[in-house]
Amino acid sequence: MPERTIGIALLGGGVVGSGVVKILTEQRDLLRRRTGIHFDVRHVVVRDLAKPRDFPAGLRVSTDANAAIDDPTVDIIVEVVGGTTHAAHYVERALKSGKPVVTANKSLLAARGTELFSLAKKHNTCVAFEASCGGGIPIIASLQHGLIANRIDALVGIVNGTCNFILTKMTQNGWSYADALKAAQDAGFAEADPTMDVSGRDTAQKLAVLASLAFNARVSEADIHIEGIDTLQADDIAYAKELGYVIKLLAIAERKSAHGAAGSGQGGGSDRKNSFDTGAPSSAGHQTILGDAISLRVHPTLVHSTDVLADVSGSFNAISVFGHALGHALFYGRGAGSLPTASAIVSDIVNVGLGVTPLAFKQLAILPDATSPARVLPFNELLSRYYLRLMARDEPGVLAQVTKILGDNKISLRAILQHEVNDSQLVPVIITTHLAREGAIQTSLKEINALPTIQAPTACLRIIDQPKEFAAG
């Protein structure tokens, strides 16, 4: 087949941008043999020309993004600037010029994806964004193509390497949150200001992108209930381990049947029931799917130690997807880093160059500009199991008061754990519940924390049960 050349303008020459240059340079011949295309990096735009960079000799490096975008020899724009200000201007300029954009910018997509996808279609071009979620894991391509025949019932993932690194250190080493965060910063996994990561917002923005594709509905960050790991106590990690659980920051999106059967097992039966069984038959019709609500949340979660997600450690990411036909699929790999993220970007460059992405972008009605807003389950209606840690005075009748409050709110207890504590007036009491509604739990917590025998606040974490295929027996 005749070879051709595609010119690339790379906006951003940092860690990820350098990885893109490295792959396109070192694998130039491999990519040409596989595709018949010579991918030529014609511009690299950086903020600081004085900063030393390990780029090949002769590479054109400048600070003028507009000139790079407007260069008629440039066919594809790669945006790895990040943020939602300058990056948005560059992406808009490229799309209005009819040039396809490859981006790793989940913040921009979560905030303005609908608008930018619509703009791309208006100018007969496309946006590719594999690297926006999960680093090098090919989750976007899988949702758009490999799993297109499936009705997705749930998506559960560890998609922030910084938080997973911190939680791994707290779990394996018994470190405090502060010590684990410092180790993450020293290792380069956490920024000097880690708020975006540890607050859960980074995870929520990725979930907005993934859930929009998985559920064929427009999801925004504002639709998602968000709790981070910055207030998590090492004691709760230790108690969770004693109960057979590991705490992970999870992004969770579950389909909830319009007929009242919830993905968390509302239909009755054992708590070990498949957490993601919506109660709808596999042949559910179009009207049922349109009537379903989606539960969207990011929070620290107790995951059973035998669940595959419990073994995901360090900066690795993993995303479980549950399809009605496939069942469970796990996508696992490095969720960040120069070359893993660059790998996903280069795959997008190749698919744009081959014409695969432009055709799919034009024809597939799965992007948020072509779908309706998601019908989101109110968070207070969530049905889950819960972990509670109370600090109670060592006095008669305290536990009876607590259990009465929970019983009055129709919350059934599954287990109670209490350790003897010497020389202390406060005793930690650990309670796990059967399935309960979030609203009932929050009402109970207000009443429990108001008791004079309880030191507020009571710790409250949610428990996610194993899918059926991983449950014992």
GUPAGU-383780 format. One record per residue (C-alpha): residue in one letter; x, y, z. Coordinates in pm, whole numbers. Layout:
<pt type="A" x="X" y="Y" z="Z"/>
...
***
This chain:
<pt type="M" x="0" y="0" z="0"/>
<pt type="P" x="130" y="351" z="-77"/>
<pt type="E" x="280" y="531" z="218"/>
<pt type="R" x="169" y="876" z="326"/>
<pt type="T" x="278" y="1129" z="585"/>
<pt type="I" x="64" y="1280" z="860"/>
<pt type="G" x="189" y="1591" z="1036"/>
<pt type="I" x="138" y="1627" z="1410"/>
<pt type="A" x="142" y="1932" z="1636"/>
<pt type="L" x="198" y="1839" z="2000"/>
<pt type="L" x="72" y="2098" z="2247"/>
<pt type="G" x="257" y="2028" z="2571"/>
<pt type="G" x="609" y="1898" z="2615"/>
<pt type="G" x="595" y="1775" z="2974"/>
<pt type="V" x="600" y="1421" z="3107"/>
<pt type="V" x="328" y="1288" z="2878"/>
<pt type="G" x="426" y="1498" z="2577"/>
<pt type="S" x="783" y="1373" z="2604"/>
<pt type="G" x="650" y="1018" z="2607"/>
<pt type="V" x="454" y="1080" z="2287"/>
<pt type="V" x="765" y="1214" z="2113"/>
<pt type="K" x="966" y="915" z="2237"/>
<pt type="I" x="721" y="657" z="2103"/>
<pt type="L" x="666" y="830" z="1769"/>
<pt type="T" x="1039" y="865" z="1723"/>
<pt type="E" x="1163" y="528" z="1845"/>
<pt type="Q" x="876" y="330" z="1693"/>
<pt type="R" x="859" y="524" z="1367"/>
<pt type="D" x="949" y="229" z="1147"/>
<pt type="L" x="721" y="-14" z="1333"/>
<pt type="L" x="424" y="221" z="1298"/>
<pt type="R" x="499" y="280" z="930"/>
<pt type="R" x="516" y="-94" z="858"/>
<pt type="R" x="190" y="-157" z="1043"/>
<pt type="T" x="-10" y="135" z="905"/>
<pt type="G" x="157" y="258" z="588"/>
<pt type="I" x="172" y="602" z="749"/>
<pt type="H" x="471" y="811" z="850"/>
<pt type="F" x="372" y="1009" z="1160"/>
<pt type="D" x="583" y="1323" z="1164"/>
<pt type="V" x="597" y="1549" z="1472"/>
<pt type="R" x="623" y="1894" z="1314"/>
<pt type="H" x="568" y="2111" z="1622"/>
<pt type="V" x="609" y="2075" z="1996"/>
<pt type="V" x="465" y="2368" z="2189"/>
<pt type="V" x="596" y="2432" z="2542"/>
<pt type="R" x="557" y="2705" z="2802"/>
<pt type="D" x="927" y="2748" z="2880"/>
<pt type="L" x="1188" y="2716" z="2603"/>
<pt type="A" x="1471" y="2738" z="2856"/>
<pt type="K" x="1367" y="2419" z="3034"/>
<pt type="P" x="1593" y="2128" z="2932"/>
<pt type="R" x="1412" y="1851" z="2743"/>
<pt type="D" x="1526" y="1522" z="2597"/>
<pt type="F" x="1393" y="1580" z="2246"/>
<pt type="P" x="1552" y="1457" z="1921"/>
<pt type="A" x="1776" y="1705" z="1741"/>
<pt type="G" x="1597" y="1912" z="1480"/>
<pt type="L" x="1252" y="1894" z="1643"/>
<pt type="R" x="1071" y="2226" z="1609"/>
<pt type="V" x="997" y="2353" z="1961"/>
<pt type="S" x="818" y="2684" z="2023"/>
<pt type="T" x="575" y="2863" z="2253"/>
<pt type="D" x="329" y="2958" z="1977"/>
<pt type="A" x="39" y="2714" z="1992"/>
<pt type="N" x="-175" y="2909" z="1747"/>
<pt type="A" x="94" y="2900" z="1479"/>
<pt type="A" x="136" y="2526" z="1529"/>
<pt type="I" x="-238" y="2466" z="1499"/>
<pt type="D" x="-267" y="2683" z="1189"/>
<pt type="D" x="31" y="2525" z="1006"/>
<pt type="P" x="-115" y="2374" z="685"/>
<pt type="T" x="132" y="2083" z="706"/>
<pt type="V" x="-18" y="1976" z="1040"/>
<pt type="D" x="-301" y="1722" z="1016"/>
<pt type="I" x="-359" y="1618" z="1381"/>
<pt type="I" x="-346" y="1828" z="1698"/>
<pt type="V" x="-244" y="1651" z="2019"/>
<pt type="E" x="-340" y="1840" z="2337"/>
<pt type="V" x="-162" y="1745" z="2659"/>
<pt type="V" x="-157" y="2093" z="2813"/>
<pt type="G" x="-425" y="2007" z="3068"/>
<pt type="G" x="-674" y="2232" z="3243"/>
<pt type="T" x="-982" y="2401" z="3102"/>
<pt type="T" x="-857" y="2746" z="2997"/>
<pt type="H" x="-573" y="2753" z="2742"/>
<pt type="A" x="-644" y="2393" z="2643"/>
<pt type="A" x="-1007" y="2478" z="2560"/>
<pt type="H" x="-896" y="2766" z="2335"/>
<pt type="Y" x="-650" y="2544" z="2149"/>
<pt type="V" x="-898" y="2260" z="2103"/>
<pt type="E" x="-1167" y="2497" z="1977"/>
<pt type="R" x="-924" y="2658" z="1731"/>
<pt type="A" x="-819" y="2321" z="1596"/>
<pt type="L" x="-1174" y="2191" z="1557"/>
<pt type="K" x="-1291" y="2509" z="1385"/>
<pt type="S" x="-1003" y="2456" z="1141"/>
<pt type="G" x="-1138" y="2108" z="1069"/>
<pt type="K" x="-840" y="1937" z="1232"/>
<pt type="P" x="-890" y="1630" z="1453"/>
<pt type="V" x="-784" y="1657" z="1816"/>
<pt type="V" x="-630" y="1388" z="2035"/>
<pt type="T" x="-650" y="1478" z="2404"/>
<pt type="A" x="-577" y="1330" z="2747"/>
<pt type="N" x="-772" y="1608" z="2919"/>
<pt type="K" x="-1048" y="1449" z="3130"/>
<pt type="S" x="-1117" y="1783" z="3306"/>
<pt type="L" x="-1195" y="1954" z="2977"/>
<pt type="L" x="-1408" y="1665" z="2855"/>
<pt type="A" x="-1603" y="1645" z="3182"/>
<pt type="A" x="-1670" y="2020" z="3175"/>
<pt type="R" x="-1720" y="2085" z="2804"/>
<pt type="G" x="-1720" y="1754" z="2623"/>
<pt type="T" x="-2073" y="1789" z="2486"/>
<pt type="E" x="-1994" y="2128" z="2336"/>
<pt type="L" x="-1661" y="2021" z="2189"/>
<pt type="F" x="-1796" y="1699" z="2036"/>
<pt type="S" x="-2074" y="1899" z="1875"/>
<pt type="L" x="-1823" y="2154" z="1744"/>
<pt type="A" x="-1612" y="1875" z="1596"/>
<pt type="K" x="-1908" y="1729" z="1409"/>
<pt type="K" x="-2009" y="2071" z="1282"/>
<pt type="H" x="-1664" y="2105" z="1120"/>
<pt type="N" x="-1652" y="1744" z="997"/>
<pt type="T" x="-1372" y="1635" z="1226"/>
<pt type="C" x="-1335" y="1440" z="1552"/>
<pt type="V" x="-1202" y="1424" z="1908"/>
<pt type="A" x="-1014" y="1116" z="2034"/>
<pt type="F" x="-961" y="1076" z="2408"/>
<pt type="E" x="-838" y="727" z="2501"/>
<pt type="A" x="-574" y="867" z="2740"/>
<pt type="S" x="-826" y="1072" z="2940"/>
<pt type="C" x="-923" y="780" z="3168"/>
<pt type="G" x="-707" y="498" z="3299"/>
<pt type="G" x="-371" y="600" z="3154"/>
<pt type="G" x="-264" y="330" z="2911"/>
<pt type="I" x="-567" y="104" z="2971"/>
<pt type="P" x="-776" y="82" z="2649"/>
<pt type="I" x="-1107" y="136" z="2827"/>
<pt type="I" x="-1249" y="406" z="2595"/>
<pt type="A" x="-1199" y="190" z="2285"/>
<pt type="S" x="-1353" y="-105" z="2465"/>
<pt type="L" x="-1667" y="88" z="2559"/>
<pt type="Q" x="-1700" y="240" z="2212"/>
<pt type="H" x="-1623" y="-72" z="2011"/>
<pt type="G" x="-1543" y="-400" z="2189"/>
<pt type="L" x="-1845" y="-387" z="2422"/>
<pt type="I" x="-2086" y="-217" z="2182"/>
<pt type="A" x="-2316" y="-524" z="2180"/>
<pt type="N" x="-2361" y="-512" z="2558"/>
<pt type="R" x="-2606" y="-331" z="2778"/>
<pt type="I" x="-2368" y="-213" z="3048"/>
<pt type="D" x="-2516" y="-266" z="3394"/>
<pt type="A" x="-2225" y="-147" z="3605"/>
<pt type="L" x="-1881" y="5" z="3587"/>
<pt type="V" x="-1662" y="2" z="3898"/>
<pt type="G" x="-1308" y="128" z="3891"/>
<pt type="I" x="-990" y="239" z="4061"/>
<pt type="V" x="-894" y="522" z="3828"/>
<pt type="N" x="-669" y="748" z="4034"/>
<pt type="G" x="-315" y="621" z="4084"/>
<pt type="T" x="-228" y="882" z="4347"/>
<pt type="C" x="-509" y="775" z="4580"/>
<pt type="N" x="-444" y="408" z="4521"/>
<pt type="F" x="-75" y="455" z="4603"/>
<pt type="I" x="-167" y="633" z="4928"/>
<pt type="L" x="-422" y="370" z="5029"/>
<pt type="T" x="-177" y="90" z="4948"/>
<pt type="K" x="85" y="241" z="5178"/>
<pt type="M" x="-171" y="292" z="5455"/>
<pt type="T" x="-293" y="-67" z="5418"/>
<pt type="Q" x="34" y="-253" z="5375"/>
<pt type="N" x="257" y="-41" z="5600"/>
<pt type="G" x="7" y="86" z="5857"/>
<pt type="W" x="100" y="446" z="5775"/>
<pt type="S" x="-107" y="752" z="5850"/>
<pt type="Y" x="-266" y="944" z="5565"/>
<pt type="A" x="-12" y="1226" z="5606"/>
<pt type="D" x="287" y="989" z="5584"/>
<pt type="A" x="143" y="807" z="5282"/>
<pt type="L" x="71" y="1134" z="5103"/>
<pt type="K" x="429" y="1253" z="5159"/>
<pt type="A" x="559" y="925" z="5015"/>
<pt type="A" x="336" y="974" z="4710"/>
<pt type="Q" x="469" y="1325" z="4661"/>
<pt type="D" x="830" y="1211" z="4704"/>
<pt type="A" x="773" y="937" z="4445"/>
<pt type="G" x="621" y="1182" z="4197"/>
<pt type="F" x="271" y="1029" z="4213"/>
<pt type="A" x="114" y="1329" z="4390"/>
<pt type="E" x="132" y="1701" z="4313"/>
<pt type="A" x="250" y="1956" z="4567"/>
<pt type="D" x="-120" y="2046" z="4593"/>
<pt type="P" x="-290" y="1704" z="4582"/>
<pt type="T" x="-644" y="1835" z="4633"/>
<pt type="M" x="-776" y="1738" z="4290"/>
<pt type="D" x="-673" y="1377" z="4349"/>
<pt type="V" x="-741" y="1318" z="4719"/>
<pt type="S" x="-1076" y="1502" z="4718"/>
<pt type="G" x="-1209" y="1253" z="4463"/>
<pt type="R" x="-1270" y="1514" z="4190"/>
<pt type="D" x="-1017" y="1365" z="3947"/>
<pt type="T" x="-1187" y="1028" z="3984"/>
<pt type="A" x="-1532" y="1186" z="3940"/>
<pt type="Q" x="-1431" y="1360" z="3618"/>
<pt type="K" x="-1308" y="1030" z="3477"/>
<pt type="L" x="-1628" y="860" z="3589"/>
<pt type="A" x="-1832" y="1127" z="3407"/>
<pt type="V" x="-1649" y="1044" z="3083"/>
<pt type="L" x="-1670" y="666" z="3128"/>
<pt type="A" x="-2032" y="656" z="3246"/>
<pt type="S" x="-2145" y="871" z="2954"/>
<pt type="L" x="-2013" y="607" z="2716"/>
<pt type="A" x="-2114" y="304" z="2921"/>
<pt type="F" x="-2475" y="411" z="2975"/>
<pt type="N" x="-2537" y="602" z="2655"/>
<pt type="A" x="-2638" y="907" z="2858"/>
<pt type="R" x="-2494" y="1249" z="2929"/>
<pt type="V" x="-2321" y="1250" z="3269"/>
<pt type="S" x="-2159" y="1554" z="3428"/>
<pt type="E" x="-1937" y="1585" z="3732"/>
<pt type="A" x="-2227" y="1755" z="3912"/>
<pt type="D" x="-2429" y="1432" z="3881"/>
<pt type="I" x="-2178" y="1240" z="4093"/>
<pt type="H" x="-2168" y="1211" z="4471"/>
<pt type="I" x="-1803" y="1267" z="4569"/>
<pt type="E" x="-1608" y="1181" z="4884"/>
<pt type="G" x="-1228" y="1173" z="4893"/>
<pt type="I" x="-968" y="994" z="5102"/>
<pt type="D" x="-831" y="1302" z="5279"/>
<pt type="T" x="-1034" y="1236" z="5596"/>
<pt type="L" x="-984" y="859" z="5601"/>
<pt type="Q" x="-838" y="727" z="5927"/>
<pt type="A" x="-574" y="457" z="5950"/>
<pt type="D" x="-783" y="291" z="6224"/>
<pt type="D" x="-1064" y="226" z="5976"/>
<pt type="I" x="-823" y="63" z="5731"/>
<pt type="A" x="-703" y="-165" z="6012"/>
<pt type="Y" x="-1056" y="-256" z="6127"/>
<pt type="A" x="-1167" y="-316" z="5769"/>
<pt type="K" x="-874" y="-556" z="5725"/>
<pt type="E" x="-975" y="-741" z="6040"/>
<pt type="L" x="-1323" y="-784" z="5890"/>
<pt type="G" x="-1180" y="-918" z="5564"/>
<pt type="Y" x="-1192" y="-600" z="5356"/>
<pt type="V" x="-957" y="-357" z="5182"/>
<pt type="I" x="-1050" y="10" z="5143"/>
<pt type="K" x="-1024" y="151" z="4790"/>
<pt type="L" x="-1136" y="481" z="4635"/>
<pt type="L" x="-1389" y="357" z="4381"/>
<pt type="A" x="-1569" y="520" z="4092"/>
<pt type="I" x="-1905" y="343" z="4077"/>
<pt type="A" x="-2178" y="368" z="3814"/>
<pt type="E" x="-2467" y="120" z="3839"/>
<pt type="R" x="-2789" y="83" z="3648"/>
<pt type="K" x="-3093" y="75" z="3876"/>
<pt type="S" x="-3409" y="-82" z="3736"/>
<pt type="A" x="-3709" y="145" z="3697"/>
<pt type="H" x="-3919" y="-133" z="3852"/>
<pt type="G" x="-3743" y="-95" z="4188"/>
<pt type="A" x="-3481" y="-371" z="4176"/>
<pt type="A" x="-3157" y="-202" z="4268"/>
<pt type="G" x="-2810" y="-306" z="4162"/>
<pt type="S" x="-2706" y="-343" z="4522"/>
<pt type="G" x="-2943" y="-637" z="4573"/>
<pt type="Q" x="-3274" y="-472" z="4655"/>
<pt type="G" x="-3463" y="-768" z="4517"/>
<pt type="G" x="-3397" y="-963" z="4838"/>
<pt type="G" x="-3189" y="-1267" z="4917"/>
<pt type="S" x="-2837" y="-1287" z="5051"/>
<pt type="D" x="-2614" y="-980" z="5082"/>
<pt type="R" x="-2359" y="-1178" z="4880"/>
<pt type="K" x="-2591" y="-1153" z="4583"/>
<pt type="N" x="-2436" y="-1003" z="4269"/>
<pt type="S" x="-2398" y="-635" z="4355"/>
<pt type="F" x="-2458" y="-543" z="3993"/>
<pt type="D" x="-2763" y="-756" z="3917"/>
<pt type="T" x="-3023" y="-498" z="3824"/>
<pt type="G" x="-3307" y="-743" z="3845"/>
<pt type="A" x="-3390" y="-678" z="3478"/>
<pt type="P" x="-3386" y="-975" z="3240"/>
<pt type="S" x="-3103" y="-1001" z="2990"/>
<pt type="S" x="-3348" y="-934" z="2711"/>
<pt type="A" x="-3464" y="-607" z="2868"/>
<pt type="G" x="-3632" y="-392" z="2608"/>
<pt type="H" x="-3565" y="-35" z="2504"/>
<pt type="Q" x="-3837" y="107" z="2730"/>
<pt type="T" x="-3685" y="-59" z="3039"/>
<pt type="I" x="-3341" y="78" z="2960"/>
<pt type="L" x="-3475" y="430" z="2909"/>
<pt type="G" x="-3655" y="403" z="3242"/>
<pt type="D" x="-3350" y="298" z="3438"/>
<pt type="A" x="-3175" y="540" z="3672"/>
<pt type="I" x="-2799" y="544" z="3720"/>
<pt type="S" x="-2630" y="553" z="4059"/>
<pt type="L" x="-2312" y="762" z="4031"/>
<pt type="R" x="-2066" y="792" z="4317"/>
<pt type="V" x="-1703" y="825" z="4416"/>
<pt type="H" x="-1602" y="738" z="4771"/>
<pt type="P" x="-1371" y="520" z="4984"/>
<pt type="T" x="-1526" y="174" z="4979"/>
<pt type="L" x="-1476" y="-154" z="5163"/>
<pt type="V" x="-1395" y="-418" z="4900"/>
<pt type="H" x="-1383" y="-783" z="5006"/>
<pt type="S" x="-1027" y="-916" z="5015"/>
<pt type="T" x="-1114" y="-1187" z="4760"/>
<pt type="D" x="-1241" y="-935" z="4505"/>
<pt type="V" x="-999" y="-876" z="4217"/>
<pt type="L" x="-1005" y="-501" z="4286"/>
<pt type="A" x="-862" y="-560" z="4634"/>
<pt type="D" x="-531" y="-672" z="4480"/>
<pt type="V" x="-483" y="-357" z="4269"/>
<pt type="S" x="-196" y="-180" z="4442"/>
<pt type="G" x="37" y="116" z="4403"/>
<pt type="S" x="-29" y="348" z="4109"/>
<pt type="F" x="-207" y="79" z="3904"/>
<pt type="N" x="-566" y="126" z="3787"/>
<pt type="A" x="-837" y="-132" z="3725"/>
<pt type="I" x="-1187" y="-101" z="3586"/>
<pt type="S" x="-1453" y="-371" z="3614"/>
<pt type="V" x="-1727" y="-359" z="3352"/>
<pt type="F" x="-2040" y="-572" z="3374"/>
<pt type="G" x="-2225" y="-632" z="3047"/>
<pt type="H" x="-2548" y="-827" z="3005"/>
<pt type="A" x="-2390" y="-1056" z="2743"/>
<pt type="L" x="-2023" y="-1067" z="2840"/>
<pt type="G" x="-2065" y="-1067" z="3216"/>
<pt type="H" x="-1761" y="-935" z="3400"/>
<pt type="A" x="-1454" y="-791" z="3225"/>
<pt type="L" x="-1156" y="-645" z="3408"/>
<pt type="F" x="-926" y="-385" z="3253"/>
<pt type="Y" x="-601" y="-353" z="3446"/>
<pt type="G" x="-281" y="-159" z="3390"/>
<pt type="R" x="-76" y="147" z="3466"/>
<pt type="G" x="-306" y="440" z="3518"/>
<pt type="A" x="-48" y="713" z="3479"/>
<pt type="G" x="308" y="782" z="3374"/>
<pt type="S" x="484" y="906" z="3064"/>
<pt type="L" x="489" y="602" z="2839"/>
<pt type="P" x="163" y="431" z="2947"/>
<pt type="T" x="-35" y="750" z="2883"/>
<pt type="A" x="161" y="819" z="2565"/>
<pt type="S" x="76" y="468" z="2448"/>
<pt type="A" x="-294" y="554" z="2458"/>
<pt type="I" x="-234" y="888" z="2283"/>
<pt type="V" x="-37" y="727" z="2001"/>
<pt type="S" x="-311" y="465" z="1955"/>
<pt type="D" x="-554" y="754" z="1904"/>
<pt type="I" x="-317" y="921" z="1659"/>
<pt type="V" x="-295" y="599" z="1459"/>
<pt type="N" x="-672" y="543" z="1456"/>
<pt type="V" x="-735" y="902" z="1349"/>
<pt type="G" x="-476" y="864" z="1074"/>
<pt type="L" x="-632" y="539" z="953"/>
<pt type="G" x="-978" y="695" z="943"/>
<pt type="V" x="-1121" y="461" z="1207"/>
<pt type="T" x="-1191" y="730" z="1466"/>
<pt type="P" x="-1338" y="990" z="1225"/>
<pt type="L" x="-1588" y="738" z="1089"/>
<pt type="A" x="-1691" y="607" z="1433"/>
<pt type="F" x="-1711" y="961" z="1573"/>
<pt type="K" x="-1949" y="1059" z="1295"/>
<pt type="Q" x="-2173" y="751" z="1303"/>
<pt type="L" x="-2187" y="620" z="1661"/>
<pt type="A" x="-2460" y="788" z="1868"/>
<pt type="I" x="-2293" y="721" z="2203"/>
<pt type="L" x="-2114" y="1048" z="2278"/>
<pt type="P" x="-2283" y="1296" z="2513"/>
<pt type="D" x="-2363" y="1544" z="2234"/>
<pt type="A" x="-2592" y="1277" z="2083"/>
<pt type="T" x="-2753" y="1146" z="2403"/>
<pt type="S" x="-2998" y="1268" z="2666"/>
<pt type="P" x="-2899" y="1372" z="3020"/>
<pt type="A" x="-2866" y="1076" z="3254"/>
<pt type="R" x="-3152" y="995" z="3489"/>
<pt type="V" x="-2954" y="994" z="3812"/>
<pt type="L" x="-3064" y="807" z="4123"/>
<pt type="P" x="-3076" y="1052" z="4417"/>
<pt type="F" x="-2790" y="962" z="4648"/>
<pt type="N" x="-3022" y="929" z="4948"/>
<pt type="E" x="-3194" y="643" z="4762"/>
<pt type="L" x="-2874" y="441" z="4732"/>
<pt type="L" x="-2906" y="90" z="4871"/>
<pt type="S" x="-2580" y="-40" z="5016"/>
<pt type="R" x="-2420" y="-213" z="5311"/>
<pt type="Y" x="-2234" y="10" z="5557"/>
<pt type="Y" x="-1938" y="12" z="5794"/>
<pt type="L" x="-1977" y="234" z="6102"/>
<pt type="R" x="-1713" y="310" z="6365"/>
<pt type="L" x="-1842" y="470" z="6683"/>
<pt type="M" x="-1627" y="605" z="6965"/>
<pt type="A" x="-1847" y="525" z="7265"/>
<pt type="R" x="-1811" y="582" z="7635"/>
<pt type="D" x="-1753" y="262" z="7827"/>
<pt type="E" x="-2089" y="274" z="8005"/>
<pt type="P" x="-2383" y="31" z="8032"/>
<pt type="G" x="-2664" y="76" z="7779"/>
<pt type="V" x="-2471" y="265" z="7512"/>
<pt type="L" x="-2491" y="-10" z="7253"/>
<pt type="A" x="-2860" y="-57" z="7324"/>
<pt type="Q" x="-2920" y="312" z="7246"/>
<pt type="V" x="-2731" y="284" z="6919"/>
<pt type="T" x="-2902" y="-35" z="6804"/>
<pt type="K" x="-3243" y="112" z="6886"/>
<pt type="I" x="-3174" y="414" z="6665"/>
<pt type="L" x="-3063" y="190" z="6381"/>
<pt type="G" x="-3364" y="-39" z="6428"/>
<pt type="D" x="-3607" y="253" z="6432"/>
<pt type="N" x="-3464" y="356" z="6093"/>
<pt type="K" x="-3509" y="0" z="5960"/>
<pt type="I" x="-3137" y="-77" z="5951"/>
<pt type="S" x="-3045" y="-436" z="6027"/>
<pt type="L" x="-2706" y="-516" z="6178"/>
<pt type="R" x="-2483" y="-780" z="6028"/>
<pt type="A" x="-2184" y="-776" z="6266"/>
<pt type="I" x="-2053" y="-591" z="6570"/>
<pt type="L" x="-1686" y="-576" z="6665"/>
<pt type="Q" x="-1562" y="-431" z="6993"/>
<pt type="H" x="-1209" y="-443" z="7133"/>
<pt type="E" x="-1112" y="-402" z="7494"/>
<pt type="V" x="-926" y="-75" z="7545"/>
<pt type="N" x="-723" y="-15" z="7858"/>
<pt type="D" x="-711" y="319" z="8037"/>
<pt type="S" x="-962" y="486" z="7807"/>
<pt type="Q" x="-1314" y="614" z="7854"/>
<pt type="L" x="-1382" y="578" z="7478"/>
<pt type="V" x="-1419" y="238" z="7315"/>
<pt type="P" x="-1425" y="185" z="6935"/>
<pt type="V" x="-1734" y="-9" z="6828"/>
<pt type="I" x="-1744" y="-136" z="6471"/>
<pt type="I" x="-2081" y="-215" z="6312"/>
<pt type="T" x="-2155" y="-352" z="5966"/>
<pt type="T" x="-2508" y="-349" z="5833"/>
<pt type="H" x="-2722" y="-545" z="5595"/>
<pt type="L" x="-2858" y="-353" z="5296"/>
<pt type="A" x="-2986" y="-11" z="5398"/>
<pt type="R" x="-3081" y="314" z="5232"/>
<pt type="E" x="-2837" y="603" z="5241"/>
<pt type="G" x="-3104" y="840" z="5368"/>
<pt type="A" x="-3181" y="612" z="5663"/>
<pt type="I" x="-2811" y="580" z="5746"/>
<pt type="Q" x="-2762" y="957" z="5745"/>
<pt type="T" x="-3067" y="1010" z="5966"/>
<pt type="S" x="-2934" y="747" z="6207"/>
<pt type="L" x="-2589" y="905" z="6217"/>
<pt type="K" x="-2734" y="1242" z="6317"/>
<pt type="E" x="-2918" y="1080" z="6604"/>
<pt type="I" x="-2621" y="866" z="6710"/>
<pt type="N" x="-2379" y="1159" z="6701"/>
<pt type="A" x="-2618" y="1359" z="6922"/>
<pt type="L" x="-2597" y="1098" z="7200"/>
<pt type="P" x="-2394" y="1223" z="7499"/>
<pt type="T" x="-2224" y="884" z="7517"/>
<pt type="I" x="-2084" y="908" z="7161"/>
<pt type="Q" x="-1789" y="1115" z="7046"/>
<pt type="A" x="-1887" y="1258" z="6707"/>
<pt type="P" x="-1840" y="1218" z="6422"/>
<pt type="T" x="-1907" y="852" z="6365"/>
<pt type="A" x="-1707" y="714" z="6073"/>
<pt type="C" x="-1926" y="585" z="5791"/>
<pt type="L" x="-1803" y="396" z="5485"/>
<pt type="R" x="-1989" y="194" z="5223"/>
<pt type="I" x="-1931" y="-173" z="5147"/>
<pt type="I" x="-1949" y="-315" z="4796"/>
<pt type="D" x="-2016" y="-687" z="4769"/>
<pt type="Q" x="-1846" y="-920" z="4528"/>
<pt type="P" x="-2012" y="-993" z="4195"/>
<pt type="K" x="-2174" y="-1335" z="4178"/>
<pt type="E" x="-1896" y="-1504" z="3983"/>
<pt type="F" x="-1643" y="-1424" z="4258"/>
<pt type="A" x="-1861" y="-1513" z="4556"/>
<pt type="A" x="-1769" y="-1831" z="4744"/>
<pt type="G" x="-1963" y="-2130" z="4620"/>
***
